[in-house]
Amino acid sequence: MMKEKIRYGKVTQAEEFLFPDSELGVLPDKLRLAAAKNGRRGIQLLLPTLGEKAVCTFSSGDFTAEWYGMRAVPVEYNTGNGVAQGGGMVLMDPVEEKPPYAIRKAPFQVYDCLMPRPEGVVEAKDGRAAIYLCLVPGENIREGTCQAEVRVALEEGECRLLLEIEVYGVRIPEEEFQITNWFSIPAICRFHKTGQGEPAFWEVLKKYIALMRRARQTCFYIQLDKACVAGTDPYRFDFSYLKEMISLFFDSGMKYLEIGPLLSRGFREDGSPDMFTGTFRCMAAPEVDLDSWEGYEITVRFIRTLADFLRENGWDDKVMVHIHDEPDIHVDSLKTLESRKRQYYLTASILRKYLPRVRIIEAVSTSGFRGGIDIWVPGTAGYEADREGFLRLTDLGEEVWNYVCCGPQGFWLNRFLDFALIKNRLLFWGCEANRLTGFLHWGFNQFPEGMDPFQATSCPNDTGLGTNFPCGDSFLVYPGTGKEAWPGMRLEAQRRGAEDAELLKLLRKKDRTLHDKLMGRLFVSNEKYCDDPQVMEEVYEELLRALS
């Protein structure tokens, strides 16, 4: 006997967050989507039920289904705007009204975590089943209209949804746009109860790498620490312990290794980083000034050994090196800036002497370190502020990317959990609009000791500057049970944004006028844009149609 049809709930294919208390309504009988031949589309379903589970099935001759249960996570603070509360990164004092750039007034819960459910059985919680379906096209799918049906069996009956998927005759190209999200090894070990290098560690690391590749990540950052120090009298180094890990990333399809830093800010007496220092220290010996004879000798031996290690493994033409993160940020005087610049150039000179095929990559706020950097990575706000300088660098053939972290805030595009989901995707439209070739974000799974993203999503701040980091800033994925790693909706939005960037680049080569017209409907600058998910759907289909 056919179950009673469920007609009440919420369904969306748009780039928007759902919440445990999202308003429900009458469900449509049919949902229309547009897709590239190799593009994965996503659908969110929120259904009321008194039962304990939802059993999901999917029928289509052209697509297969990836099922996920959506888990809500807390957003305890709203992000600041760079001015309120003395420039605090989050508004730790209760706010009376929702900030105009936020989707909701904190605290609230949002469905960001995606728990894989390969069998299509999704647990219900608090009277609702929250489901994410990702449609995976078959390799031989043809252009045209495809039909599919989604069924979700609940205790009360069955939800049936017909999908009409318009497949356009265009394929998303292989990755040319570069993406890096920095991952944390200590967080992997802590959440998955394994030590680095143990068999279980490699098993779970592969899960995290798979999530990176799913979201079109092309570069991976290996952060150096004192583990490479093999002796101190004199200083000797050994990087062979990194070989297995680096090989694993390259075997997954990653294109470039990022490694570093070579220098350190050093530390203050209380153990916090010396954020405003004018004297860089050696990374492997943070008590030693780079400017000293001892510091110079340590740095030369360090770089020479690193260069030998990379060459021996055939990676010297696939490496990008960070000398020191944000060298022109947190500077209290021109004297400090000039001192840092001189030390940075000294280190760059040593690096290029022993590793001539290297490319130096750095997060910066301005174009001021000219001659020392090959891949410039300004923050989105920094790019807009020094647009003229970065355009001149681009004209000279140098690479310029963008990055976000705990800032910029307010109406600037960023990836915080109290910002609209579509802003994650629009960041990549901005990269294409500005002809940038890559994107960097520090937070893939950066959970410091004591942080659990299912309990709190605002990362503690050990720099001594400002408040906690904004909710969601430090991560895009979640530690799953056992050896699992779970993606988030923001990581899915990254994937779609990166796919968009490749398609937009194709259109720019084919029809520059139409490219600019479509771009202008959504993106003007990183602070001025259209964040209406329905407009995104319309423009995306126009993009596919133009390329078909």
C-alpha positions, 0 to 999 in steps of 0.5 A: 500500500502506498504511504500517505504523501508528505506535503509539508517541509522545506526544500531548496537547491539554492545556496542558503543555510537551513536552521532547526527552526526554519519556517516550513511550508507546502512542498513542491511536487517538482524541482528544477535544476541546471547542471554542467555535464560533470557538475554536482548539484545539491538539495537540502530537505527539512521534514517534520517527523515524530519518528526516529529516522528518514529512509531516503531513496533515489531513482535516476538513470543519469545520476547517483545519490550521495546522502548526508544527514545535516547536523546543526552547530552552535553560533554563539556570537555574531561577527563584528564589523571592525568598529563595534566593541573597539574592533572586536572580531566577535560581538561578545556582549549581547546585541539587541538587534541582528547586525545588518550583514549577518543572517541571524542574531546570535546565539542560534543553530545552523545546519552546516555539518554534513554526516555521510549516510551512504545507505540513505538512512538519516536520523531525525532530531527534535522532530525534524529530519535534515537531509542533504542530497548531492547528485553525482552525474554519470560519466556518459551523461548526455545533454538534455533534460533528465528526470529523477525522483527522490523519496523519503519515507517517514513514520507519518508517510512518504515525501516524493519529489520529482527532479527535472535536471537540465544538463548543459553540454559543457564540462567544468575544466580540470583545476587551473584555479589554485586553492589551499586550506590549511589543515591541522595535524594535532587536531586530527590526532586529538579528535581521532585518538591517534598518534602522528604516523600510526596506521590509524593516522594515515587512514584518517588523513586520507579522509581529510585529503579526500574532502580537500580534493572534493572541494577542488583544493590543489595545494597543501600546506605542511607547517614546519616545526622543531621536529625537523631539528636533528641536532643543535651543536651545530644545528642539523636538520632532517626532513625525511619524516615528512616524505610519506605525508607529502607523497600521500598528498601528491598521490591524491592529485594535489599539484603543489606543496606549500611549506614553511614558515622559515622565520618566526615572530618569537614569543613574549614572556607570557608565551604569546606570539610577539605580534609587533616584533621588528626582529624575526627569529629562526623558525627552528630556534625562535630564541635566536635572532635572524640578524645574528651570525648564529641566526644566519648560520642556522637559516643557511643550514636549514634552507640548504637541507630543505632544498636537498630534501625537495630535490631528492624527491623530485618536488623542487619544481612543485613547491611554494615556500612561506618565509613569514606569514603576514610580514606587513601586518601588525606593524607599529612603525615604519622602522619596524616595517623596514626592519622586517623587509630587510630580513625578509629579503635576506631570507628570500636571497638565501632560499633562491640561492639553494632552491632556484626553482622555488616560488615564494608565496605570502599573505600580505596586506600591500604590494610593498614587498616587491622583489621578495614575493612571487605569489602575492596573497592579499586579503580581500580588503587589502586587495581592494585597498591596494588594487592599483599596486596588485594590478601592476604586479599582475601586468608584470606577470606575477601571480596574485591570489586572495585570502580570508581569515578572521577578517575582513568583517561586516559587509565584506565577503567571508566564510563565517557561520553567521554570514549567508552561505552564498558569500562562500561561493561569491568569494570565487566570483570575486577572484575571477572578476579580479583575474586572480589565480588562487585562494587561501584560507587558514582554517580547514580543521584548525581546532586548538586544544579544548575546542569542539565545533559541536559545542562552540564554533568561535575559535579562541585567540592566543595572539593577544589581539582582539576577541575570539575569532568569528564563528566558523573561521577556523574550520570548514570540516568536522571531525566525524566519529571513528576514522571519518571526516565530515564536510560542511555546507561551506566546503560544498559552497567552496566547491561550487564557487571554484567550479564557477571560477573555471566556467567563468574563465571559459566564458571570458575567453569566448565572450568577454562582453557576456562574461562581464554582464553576468559577473556584474549581476552578482559581483562588483567588489568584495564589499558590494555584491548581490547575495540573493540565492535565486539570482545566483541560480538564474545567472548560473544557468545563463552561464551554462547556457552560454557555454553549452 
